[in-house]
Amino acid sequence: MSERRYSIPLPFGDDVPFSKGLLARALVVTGLDPERAYLIARRADSDLAERGAVSLDLDRLSELAATVIGDEEAARTVRRLRRLDALQRGAANDGDDKNELHRFPPRSHGSG
């Protein structure tokens, strides 16, 4: 029996509230090391506060990430985030129960 996967839209402040921690986790999933992922997430959090904004789009995230990891790696990371988002949204739409709560990252269902 395959285990069901749960996901949540990326935490940019639109579908779910902005979360520095969840953004850092999503960035790690793209292949960034945790330290640089957290630096980008902190930069995004500061940017939102400076602008008085409550949401962040991927284009703005790319600009912010470029200041930490450079243009090329930022572009690659954002492409991977777009794919991750598309995969998660597709998986969420394929579920039988449309009202089911989705979580990111998947919670383990081990005994304990």
C-alpha positions in Angstrom: 0.0 0.0 0.0 1.5 3.3 -1.0 1.5 6.1 1.6 -0.5 9.2 0.7 1.5 12.4 0.3 0.4 15.7 1.8 1.4 19.1 0.6 0.7 22.8 1.2 1.1 25.6 -1.2 4.4 27.4 -0.9 4.3 29.8 2.1 4.5 33.1 0.2 1.5 34.8 1.9 -1.2 34.1 -0.6 -2.7 30.7 -0.1 -1.0 30.3 3.3 0.6 32.9 5.6 4.3 33.7 4.9 6.5 31.5 6.9 10.3 32.0 7.1 10.7 28.4 8.3 8.5 26.8 5.7 10.2 28.9 3.0 13.6 27.7 4.2 12.4 24.1 4.1 11.1 24.5 0.6 14.4 26.0 -0.5 16.3 23.0 1.0 14.0 20.7 -1.0 15.3 22.5 -4.1 18.9 21.4 -3.2 20.1 24.5 -1.3 22.0 23.8 1.9 20.1 24.8 5.0 22.3 27.7 6.0 21.8 29.5 2.6 18.1 28.6 2.5 17.6 30.2 5.9 19.6 33.3 4.9 17.3 33.7 1.9 14.2 33.2 4.0 15.4 35.8 6.5 16.0 38.2 3.7 12.5 37.6 2.3 11.1 38.1 5.8 13.0 41.4 6.2 11.9 42.5 2.7 8.2 42.0 3.5 8.6 44.0 6.8 10.5 46.8 5.0 7.8 47.0 2.3 4.9 46.6 4.7 3.8 43.7 2.5 2.2 40.4 3.5 3.0 38.3 0.4 5.9 37.5 -1.8 6.0 36.3 -5.4 8.6 34.1 -7.0 10.0 37.0 -9.1 10.7 39.0 -5.9 12.1 35.9 -4.2 14.4 35.4 -7.2 15.7 39.0 -6.8 16.3 38.5 -3.1 17.9 35.1 -3.5 20.3 36.5 -6.1 21.7 38.8 -3.4 22.6 35.8 -1.4 23.5 33.0 -3.9 24.0 34.8 -7.2 21.8 35.2 -10.3 22.4 31.8 -11.9 21.7 29.7 -8.7 18.7 31.9 -7.8 17.2 31.4 -11.2 17.7 27.6 -10.9 16.3 27.6 -7.4 13.2 29.5 -8.4 12.6 27.1 -11.4 12.8 24.2 -9.0 10.3 25.9 -6.6 7.9 26.4 -9.5 8.1 22.7 -10.3 7.7 21.8 -6.7 4.6 24.0 -6.4 3.1 22.6 -9.6 3.8 19.0 -8.4 2.2 19.7 -5.0 -0.8 21.4 -6.5 -1.2 18.5 -9.0 -1.0 16.0 -6.2 -3.5 17.9 -4.1 -5.9 18.0 -7.0 -5.6 14.3 -7.6 -6.8 13.3 -4.1 -10.2 11.7 -3.5 -11.1 14.0 -0.6 -11.0 17.6 -1.8 -11.5 18.9 1.7 -8.6 17.1 3.2 -6.0 19.2 5.1 -2.7 19.2 3.3 0.6 19.6 5.1 4.2 20.4 4.0 6.4 18.5 4.5 4.8 15.1 4.8 4.3 13.9 8.3 5.6 10.4 9.0 3.0 7.9 10.1 5.3 5.5 12.1 4.3 3.8 15.3 5.3 5.6 18.3 
